[in-house]
Structure formats: C-alpha cells, structure tokens
Amino acid sequence: MLSRVASNLCWLGRYLERAENTARLINVNSNLLLDLPKSIVLGWEPLVDIVSDRTAFYAIYDVADEHNVLRFLLHGPNNPSSIVSSLEFARENARTIREIIPREVWEQINELYLYGHENYSKALVRRSRYEFLTEVIESVQKITGILAGTMTQDEGYHFLKIGRNLERADMTTRIIDVRSASLLPETETEQSAFENLQWMSVLKSLTAYQMYRREMRLRIRRPDVLKFLLLEERFPRSLLHALQEVGRCVQTLPNYAETKTEIERVEKMLMDANPQSLIQDKLHHFIDDVQLGINHVFNKLEETYF
C-alpha cells in the first residue's frame, strides 16, 4: 500500500468522525441551553474551545453569540474543523482512493458533502437545526456501517479505524476538559441543583448517556462520569477503548513497535492517574498531558507510515 493511500484513509476516518462529533455537540448544546434556567449563563463560546482555536474565531467575529459560533462551526471560512470543511476534506480524501473503498461509501460521502454544503444554513435556524444535524450524524453512522459490512478488513481498513479512533479519543478529552471547567461549577448555590443535568449533557455529547445509565444505576455524578468516559474499555467512545482500538489496529501493520510504545505510554498515564478523583486544576493538566500523548501517537504514525 502506498503511504499516500494509507494517509488518505486515516484522514478520511478522522474527518468523518469530526463532522459527526461537531454536529452532536451543537445539538446537545442547543437542548441544554433550553433546559437550564436563565440565571445560569453558559452560552456558546465553550464549543469554540472544544472543536477549534478561539484565536481563529475572534479573528473573524467580535462576539461569541449563538449566530456567530454556529456559522463558525458549520461553515467557518477560517475553520478547517467546521462541519462543511470536514465533509469537504473527507470527500477529497475519498475521491483520491476510490479504488480502495467500496463504491457505496464514495457515493454516500459525496451525497453527504453535497447535502452539508447546500443545507448548512438550516442549522442557523432553531426550527430546522435538529433536522440538519441529525442528517449529518446518521449519514456518517451509515457510512461507518457500510465500511464495516463491505470493506475488506485489511491494512487499509485498519488505517481508517486508526484515524476514527484517534479523532474520537481527542474529542473525548476536549469535551471533558472544557465542559468540566466552564460548564460545571462546583457550588453550594442553586446552580448545584443543575449539576445532574449538566453532566448529562456531557454524556449525550458523546452518545454515552444510555450506556452510562446501564452501567451506573445511581444518580449522575462527576467521578462516575469521568470514570466511564475515560476508563470504561467496553464503551466505544471512551478514551481507553479508543486507544486500545488504535493499538489493536497498529499491531496488524509492519514496523509497529515504536507506535505501539507511544500508545502504551498514554494508556499507562491514563490508568495510573485515577482521573475520577482529580480536582479540576489537576484534571485539566492531566488532560493536557493525554492530548500531547495522542499527538505523539499520530506523529509517530506519520513518521512510520505516511
């Protein structure tokens, strides 16, 4: 397999996952703001911190209000992580490897890109926002299902899964870091009554709410949520599971030893930290270290294969 093809497959997995994650974040944030009382001001700026660089945002906009943040996350001209940009990059990567992926996958990706490009403005309006975002989420999930059911599970498929799970691991850490700091103040005021609702939004941002309730039958609590999202190896979007999936895929490739060592280093950091017991400042520093570790894994992949 050409290194260019391996790189395109990995980035295809990343961009599709990024589009789905961003769509779900916007959806969950819209619903959360409707549920919380007006006395709790959360706003839209945390979404910029989660999925992008706030410097790029404020280079275009003065205020992080609903309209500006949504335009930036949906089709921001200076935001390569926007939904439309992610779909465009996914389509371009898929176009150059059409002989590698199933024809149905290429058709679905092309169709989704055209839908996103032509209809993203629907999400600017609250009445039609859910329809657009749900279409993006379900279309990406359909593509993932077609890939799993029709693509030969060789090195190419493993590069796709590596990209998807690295992006998933990165997004899980970003959501926990930003949301736990800006969304979830630990107070003794009436705001504490809404802690349950706020942590529920963190779980829903990662499609984890129902699986969490199956695993933890008690009320939603910060330590339990952190433990589930970071350490539950049976849940597909937990940090540990994503890292383990990357490790399993890498082991099917030649010359994998150095990359596997980087993955194991992040896993060990995660297991040793007991993250559910960390106070906010220490949790933030821990997640910074984990994100650096994820970057080192991807850099080693690029160095070895791309």
N, C-alpha and C positions, 0 to 999 in steps of 0.2 A: 504493500500500500504506500502511495506517495505521501510524504509528510504534509503536503498541501491539502490532500484529501482528509487526512486524519485531523488536521487543524480545523477544516471547514465543518466536519462532523461534530467536533467538540463544541465549536461556537454555535452551531445550529441548535444543539441541545441547550446551551446557555441562553440564547436569545428567546427561544420559545418559552422556557421557564421564566425568564424575566418578564415577558409580556403578561403571562398568566398571573404572576405574583403581584405585579403593579395593578392589574385590573382588580384583583381581590382586595388589595389594600384600600383602593379608592371606595369600593363597595362597602367594606366594613366600616371605614371612617364616616361615610355618609350616614349609615344607620346609627352609629354610636352617637354622633352629634344630635340626632333626633331624640335619642333616649335619655341623654343627660340633661339635668336642669340648667337653665341659663346662667346660674351662679358659678358654674364650673366652665371656665373658658379654656378650651383645648385647641380649637382652630385646625388649620390645615398645614401649618409650617412643619410639624413633625414628619409629614410624608416626604417633604423635600429632603430632610435629613436621612430618612431611611433609604430612599431609592436613588439619591443623586447628590450633587455637590451644591450647597447653598450659594457658593460664590457664583456659579453659573446662573443660578436662578436670579440673584439680585443684580446681576449684570444686565438683565432684561427688565425685571419688574421691581417696583418700589415697595409694594405691599404684598405680603403672603396671604391674601384673602382667597376665598373659595374659587373664584373665577380664574385668577392668575395661576394658582397652584394646579388647577385642573388642566388648563391649557398647556402648562409646562409638562405635566406628567402624561398627557395624552398625545401631544404633538409639538412639544417644545422645540423650537429651531436650534437651540443651543443645548439640547439634552439628548444624548445618544441612548439614554435609558428609558425614554418615553415609550409608550405602547406602540405607536406607529413606527418609530425608529427601530425598535426591537423586531417588529414584524418585517420591516424592510430589510434589515440585516439578515434575519432568518431566511427570508426568501432569496436573497442574493447568495448566501452560503448554499442553500438547497439547489439553486439553479446550476451552480458550478459542479455539483456532484449528482446530477440527475441519474447518471448510470449506476450509482451506488445504492440509492434509496428507492423504495417501491414507488411506482408511478402514482398510486393513490395518495401517497404522502406529499409528493410535489404538488399535485392538484389541490389538496386541502390547504397547504401552506400558501399557495398562490391565491386561492379564493379568500383565505382569511386576511391576507395582506390587502387585497382589493377592498374587502368589507371594512377593515380598520381605517384605511386611507379615505374612503368615501363617507364614512358614518361617524367618525370620532367626535364630531361636533354634537352628536346626540347626548353624549355624556356630560356636556356642559349644562344641560337642562335636567333638573331633578326628575321630571316626569319620565324621561326616556333613558336616564342614566343606567338603571338596573338592566334594561334590555340589552344595551350595547355591551356592558361589561360582562354580563353573563354569556353572551355570544362568544366573546373572546376567550373566556375561561373554558367553556365547554368545547370550543373548537380546538384549543391546544390539547385538552384532555383526549379528544377524539384522535388527534394526530399521534399522541403518545400511545394510545391503544392500538392504532393501525401499525405503528412501528413494532410494538411488542408482538403483534399477531402475525405479521407478514414479512418482517425483515430477518434475513439470516443472522443469527446471533454470533457473528464473527468479530474480528478486531474492530471493524467499522462501527458495529452496534455498540461495542464497549466504549469507544470514544464518545459516542452520543450520550451514553449513560454517565460517563465521567463528567461531561460538560453540564448535564442536567443536575447532577447531584452536587457538584461544586457550587453552582449558582444557588441551589436550594440551601446548602449549608451557609453560604454568605448571607442570603436573605434572612434566614432564621436568626442569625446573630445580630443583624441590623435591626430587625423588628424588636427583639428583646432589649437591645441596648437603648434605642431611642424611646420606645414605649415605656419601659420601666423607669426611665428618668423623667420624661416630660409629661407622661400621661397618668402616672400612678403615684401621686404624693402620699406619703405615709403620715396622715394627720389624725388628730382626735376630733376634728370638727365634723360637720355633717357630710363633708366630702368622703369620709371613710365609709359611709353607707353605700357609696357607689363603687367601692374598690372591686367588689364581685363583678359588677357589670363591665368595668374597665378591663379586668384580666380576661373576661370572657371575650372581649374584642381582640385581645392578643391571640387567643386560641383560634378564633374564627379567621384571623388574618392568615393563619397557616393551615386552615381547614382541619383543625385539631380538636374542636370543641366536643364533638360526639365521642371520639375515641378517648379523649381525656375523661369524660363522664363514665365511660365503660370501665376505665382503669381505676379512677379515683371517685368513689361514690360519696365522698364528703363534699362540703361546700368548696367553691373555687378559692384557693389560697396561693399567695405568691410563691412559697417554697415548692408546693406541689406542681404548679405550672412550670416553674423553671426546671425542676427535675424531669418532668415529662418531655418538655420541648428540647432539652439538651441531652438527656441521658437515656431516654426510652428507645432501646435499639430495635424494638419491633414496630415502631411508628415511622412510616416512610419519610416524614418531613422533619424528624428530629435531627439534631446536629450529629449525634453519634451514628445513627443509621446512615445518614448521607456519607459520612466519612468512611464507614465500613463498606458501603457500596462502591465508592471510588477505589478503595483498597482491593476489593474483590475483582473489579474490572482491570485494574492495573496489573494484577498478577497473571492475567491471561496474555499480556504483551511481553515482547522481548525486552531485555535490559531494564527490568522494572525495579531493581533493588534500591536505587537511590530515591526514586519517587516514593516507594513503599515506606522507606525510612522516614521521609518527611511526613507522610500520613500518620504513621505510628507515633511520631513526636507530638502531633496535635491531639491524637486520641489520648495519649498518656497525660498531657496537660489537662484535658477535659476530665478524665477520671480522677486525677489527683486533687483537683480544685474543690470538690464538693460544692459546686456553684449555687445550689439551692440555699445554702447557708450564708452566702456572701451579702454584706450590706451593699448599698447602691454604688458607692465610690469604688469598692473593690470589685464589684461585678463589672463595672464599666472598664476598669483596667484589665480584668481577665478577658473580657470580650475583645478588647483591642489586641491582646496577645493572640487570641484564637484567630482573629481576622488576618493578622500578619502571617500566622501559620498556614492558613488557607491560601494566601497569596504565594507563600513559598512553595506549596504543593503545585500550584498552577505554573509557577516559574520553572520548576523542575520538569514538569510535563513538557513545557515549551522547549526547554533546553535539550531534553532527551528525544522528543518525537517530532516537534514541529520545525 
